[in-house]
Structure formats: structure tokens, C-alpha cells
Amino acid sequence: MIGAQRVSSSLPAALGVVVTALTLGTIGPIAAEPASDVTAAHEIIAKMIDREPALQSYRSRVHVDVHMLSFPFLSPTLDGTSYYRHPGSYEVVFDRVPFYAKAFSRLFDDVGDAAAWEKDHDVSLDGTQVVDGRSLVVLRLTKKIHSTILDHALAFIDPATYQLEQMEWDYTSGGKIVMIQTYRSENGYSVLASQHATIAIPHVRAVADAHYGPYETEDAAH
């Protein structure tokens, strides 16, 4: 793993945009969305949270490979543990956390914790989109306190399984981060297998791939 001192030039500045954008901006509240769209979004999130009602908790090791596609062309790796407890406590804790890794931690946490979306965001139904031949339901997330950096985020959900298939963050600078997720069956549950993120913000391009190891699961019967 590359030490924090070597990464201190461009990577933290690039990934710091992710942290700043996901933690809040300034200015004032955004106009409320139509009630029907908000209600529909709330119902979808509730189904996402309860898509595996018997799953009480899990933990899994996660390995992340990052490749900078722009200067300074670094390729750091991160290792950590993903934790979940029903009905919506989710986090990724890395073994060693140089300051630039906090950006990845926050990014993965926001993707994995649909239960937390409505705490900080106004969430509304944004129709459907066909992605790789599948029709996915789209939710639009905007900060309750308007961000001067993050314009909005889009969550793409499979209406057959209520799994989050893709997440996009769109920035006022024109930058975009896209996270695509895949799943596998383990211990009778559909669990996260891998994630592929593309980061394209001004002056920085990078990709990150996360792979999840065997899961230790606990169901409601225990």
C-alpha cells in the first residue's frame, strides 16, 4: 500500500471533493418535491431496507484497488470490514485510515445505507431508465441544506429485487462519480459482491474496484 506522504499531493484534493460534497454545502433549503413523488420514493426506500427481512446483521472483509488515470497516476489499495445491522446501520471501516481514505469510507457508507438517505436529503421518484437492457427505478437525492458542490445524486434500483444497482453523484462543476454494484447469493441471502466506481471531476480521473470476501451473517432467529 502506498504511504500517505506519497499520496498527499493530488489524491487527497481530488477525493476531498467527494467528502465535501457528501457532507454538505451552504445556502438555504430547496423547494419541496411533489408529495406523490416523495411518498413513492419513501415506499421504495422502505422496501430496499426490508428486502432481506430475516437478515439481522453481517460482516465482510473488503479490498479496494484505486487507479488514478490522471497525474499523479497512483494506485493505492485499501482493506477494511463492511458491517451491517438491520434495519439500516451500515459502515465500512478501513484497517488503516490515512486522511485520503476517509473519502472512500464516506462514499461506500452513503451507497450502502439507504436508511440514512432521507435524514440528509429530500428524496423523490425520478421515473425509470433503461440501464444495460433493464428498466430501473430512479430516485433523486438533493441535500436538505443546499450544497454549492454537489448538485444531486441519482439512485438506480431494480424494482424486482429492490437492490441498488447504481449510484451517481453529479457536481455543480460538471464532474460525476458513478458507482455500479453486483450481487451474489451467500448463506441464503443476496449480498454485495463487488463495486466499480468511476471518478471524473475537474483535473482528476480515477477508477476504484471493491471486492467483498465471505460473509458472516446472523438471521433474526438468532
C-alpha positions in Angstrom: 0.0 0.0 0.0 1.4 3.4 -0.9 2.1 5.6 2.2 0.1 8.7 3.0 3.0 11.0 2.3 3.3 10.0 -1.3 -0.4 10.5 -1.9 -0.5 13.9 -0.3 -0.2 15.9 -3.5 -3.2 15.3 -5.7 -5.2 12.4 -4.4 -6.5 14.0 -1.2 -7.5 17.1 -3.1 -9.4 15.0 -5.6 -11.1 12.7 -3.1 -11.6 15.6 -0.7 -14.2 16.8 -3.2 -16.1 13.6 -2.6 -16.0 14.1 1.2 -17.0 17.8 1.0 -19.8 17.1 -1.5 -21.2 14.4 0.6 -21.0 16.2 3.9 -22.9 19.4 3.0 -22.7 22.9 1.5 -24.2 26.2 2.5 -27.0 28.5 1.4 -30.7 27.6 2.1 -33.4 25.0 1.8 -34.5 23.6 -1.6 -38.2 23.7 -2.6 -40.2 20.7 -1.7 -40.9 18.0 -4.2 -44.5 17.0 -5.1 -46.0 14.8 -2.3 -46.7 11.9 -4.6 -43.1 11.6 -5.8 -41.8 11.9 -2.2 -44.3 9.3 -0.9 -43.4 6.9 -3.7 -39.7 7.3 -3.0 -40.2 6.7 0.7 -42.0 3.5 -0.1 -39.2 2.3 -2.4 -36.6 3.0 0.3 -38.7 1.1 2.9 -38.7 -1.9 0.5 -35.0 -1.6 0.0 -34.4 -1.7 3.7 -36.6 -4.8 4.2 -35.6 -6.7 1.1 -33.9 -9.3 3.3 -36.1 -9.2 6.4 -34.5 -12.2 8.1 -31.0 -10.8 7.8 -30.2 -9.3 11.2 -26.5 -8.5 10.7 -23.5 -9.3 8.6 -19.8 -8.5 8.3 -17.4 -9.0 5.3 -13.9 -8.1 4.5 -13.5 -5.7 1.6 -10.5 -4.9 -0.6 -10.4 -1.8 -2.7 -8.0 -1.1 -5.6 -7.7 2.5 -6.8 -6.1 3.6 -10.1 -5.5 7.2 -10.9 -6.0 7.8 -14.6 -4.6 11.3 -14.3 -1.5 12.7 -12.7 0.0 11.6 -10.3 -1.0 8.1 -11.6 -1.0 6.4 -8.2 -2.6 3.1 -7.4 -3.3 2.8 -3.6 -5.1 -0.1 -2.1 -7.4 -0.2 0.9 -8.5 -3.1 3.1 -11.3 -3.0 5.7 -14.5 -4.5 7.0 -18.1 -3.9 6.0 -20.7 -4.0 8.8 -24.5 -4.0 8.7 -27.2 -4.3 11.3 -30.9 -4.3 10.5 -32.8 -2.1 9.8 -30.2 0.3 8.4 -26.9 0.6 10.3 -24.1 0.3 7.7 -20.5 1.3 7.6 -17.1 0.4 6.1 -14.2 0.6 8.5 -10.7 0.5 6.9 -7.8 -1.1 8.8 -5.5 2.0 8.3 -7.1 5.3 7.6 -4.8 7.9 6.0 -6.7 11.1 5.6 -7.5 10.5 1.9 -9.2 7.1 2.7 -12.0 8.9 4.6 -13.4 10.0 1.2 -13.8 6.3 0.2 -15.3 5.4 3.5 -17.9 8.1 3.2 -18.6 7.2 -0.4 -19.2 3.5 0.4 -21.2 4.3 3.5 -23.6 6.5 1.6 -24.1 3.8 -1.1 -24.7 1.1 1.4 -27.1 2.9 3.8 -30.4 3.6 2.1 -32.0 4.1 5.5 -29.8 7.2 6.0 -30.7 8.9 2.7 -33.9 10.6 4.0 -32.1 12.1 7.0 -30.0 14.5 5.0 -31.7 14.5 1.6 -35.0 15.3 0.0 -35.7 12.1 -2.0 -38.2 11.9 -4.8 -39.1 9.5 -7.6 -37.4 10.5 -10.9 -39.0 8.0 -13.2 -37.3 5.0 -14.8 -34.3 4.5 -17.0 -33.1 1.5 -19.1 -29.6 0.5 -18.0 -27.9 -2.4 -19.7 -31.3 -3.6 -21.0 -33.0 -3.4 -17.6 -35.7 -0.9 -16.6 -34.6 0.6 -13.3 -36.5 2.9 -10.9 -34.6 6.2 -10.3 -34.6 8.2 -7.1 -33.3 11.7 -7.0 -31.5 12.9 -3.8 -30.8 16.6 -3.1 -29.4 17.9 0.1 -32.0 19.4 2.5 -29.5 22.2 3.0 -28.4 23.2 -0.5 -24.8 22.2 -1.4 -22.7 24.5 -3.5 -20.6 21.5 -4.7 -23.0 18.5 -5.1 -25.9 19.2 -7.4 -27.8 16.0 -6.9 -27.4 12.2 -6.7 -29.4 9.5 -8.5 -30.0 6.0 -7.2 -31.0 3.3 -9.6 -33.0 0.4 -8.1 -34.1 -2.9 -9.6 -37.9 -2.9 -8.9 -37.9 -6.8 -9.0 -35.4 -7.1 -6.1 -35.1 -3.6 -4.6 -31.4 -3.9 -4.9 -29.4 -0.7 -5.5 -27.7 -1.3 -8.9 -26.1 2.0 -9.5 -25.5 5.4 -7.8 -24.4 8.7 -9.5 -23.3 11.9 -7.9 -23.4 15.0 -10.1 -21.5 18.1 -9.2 -22.0 21.7 -10.0 -18.5 21.7 -11.6 -19.7 19.3 -14.2 -17.9 16.4 -12.5 -19.5 13.0 -11.9 -18.9 9.9 -9.8 -20.7 6.6 -10.8 -20.8 3.5 -8.6 -22.0 0.2 -10.1 -22.8 -2.7 -7.8 -23.0 -6.5 -8.4 -24.5 -9.1 -6.0 -24.1 -12.8 -5.2 -26.1 -15.4 -3.2 -24.5 -16.4 0.1 -25.9 -18.1 3.2 -29.3 -17.8 1.6 -29.1 -14.1 1.1 -28.4 -11.7 -1.8 -25.3 -9.8 -0.7 -23.0 -7.3 -2.3 -20.2 -8.9 -4.3 -18.3 -6.0 -5.9 -18.4 -2.3 -6.7 -16.9 -0.4 -9.6 -16.6 3.4 -9.2 -15.5 5.9 -11.9 -14.5 9.4 -10.7 -14.4 12.1 -13.3 -14.1 15.6 -11.7 -12.1 18.6 -12.9 -8.4 17.7 -13.1 -8.9 14.2 -11.7 -9.9 10.9 -13.3 -9.8 7.6 -11.4 -11.4 4.2 -11.0 -11.9 2.1 -7.9 -12.9 -1.5 -7.6 -14.1 -3.1 -4.3 -14.4 -6.8 -3.8 -16.2 -8.4 -0.8 -15.0 -11.6 0.9 -17.1 -14.3 2.6 -19.9 -13.0 4.7 -20.6 -13.8 8.4 -24.3 -13.5 8.7 -26.8 -13.6 11.6 -30.5 -14.0 11.0 -33.5 -12.9 13.1 -33.9 -16.4 14.6 -30.6 -15.9 16.5 
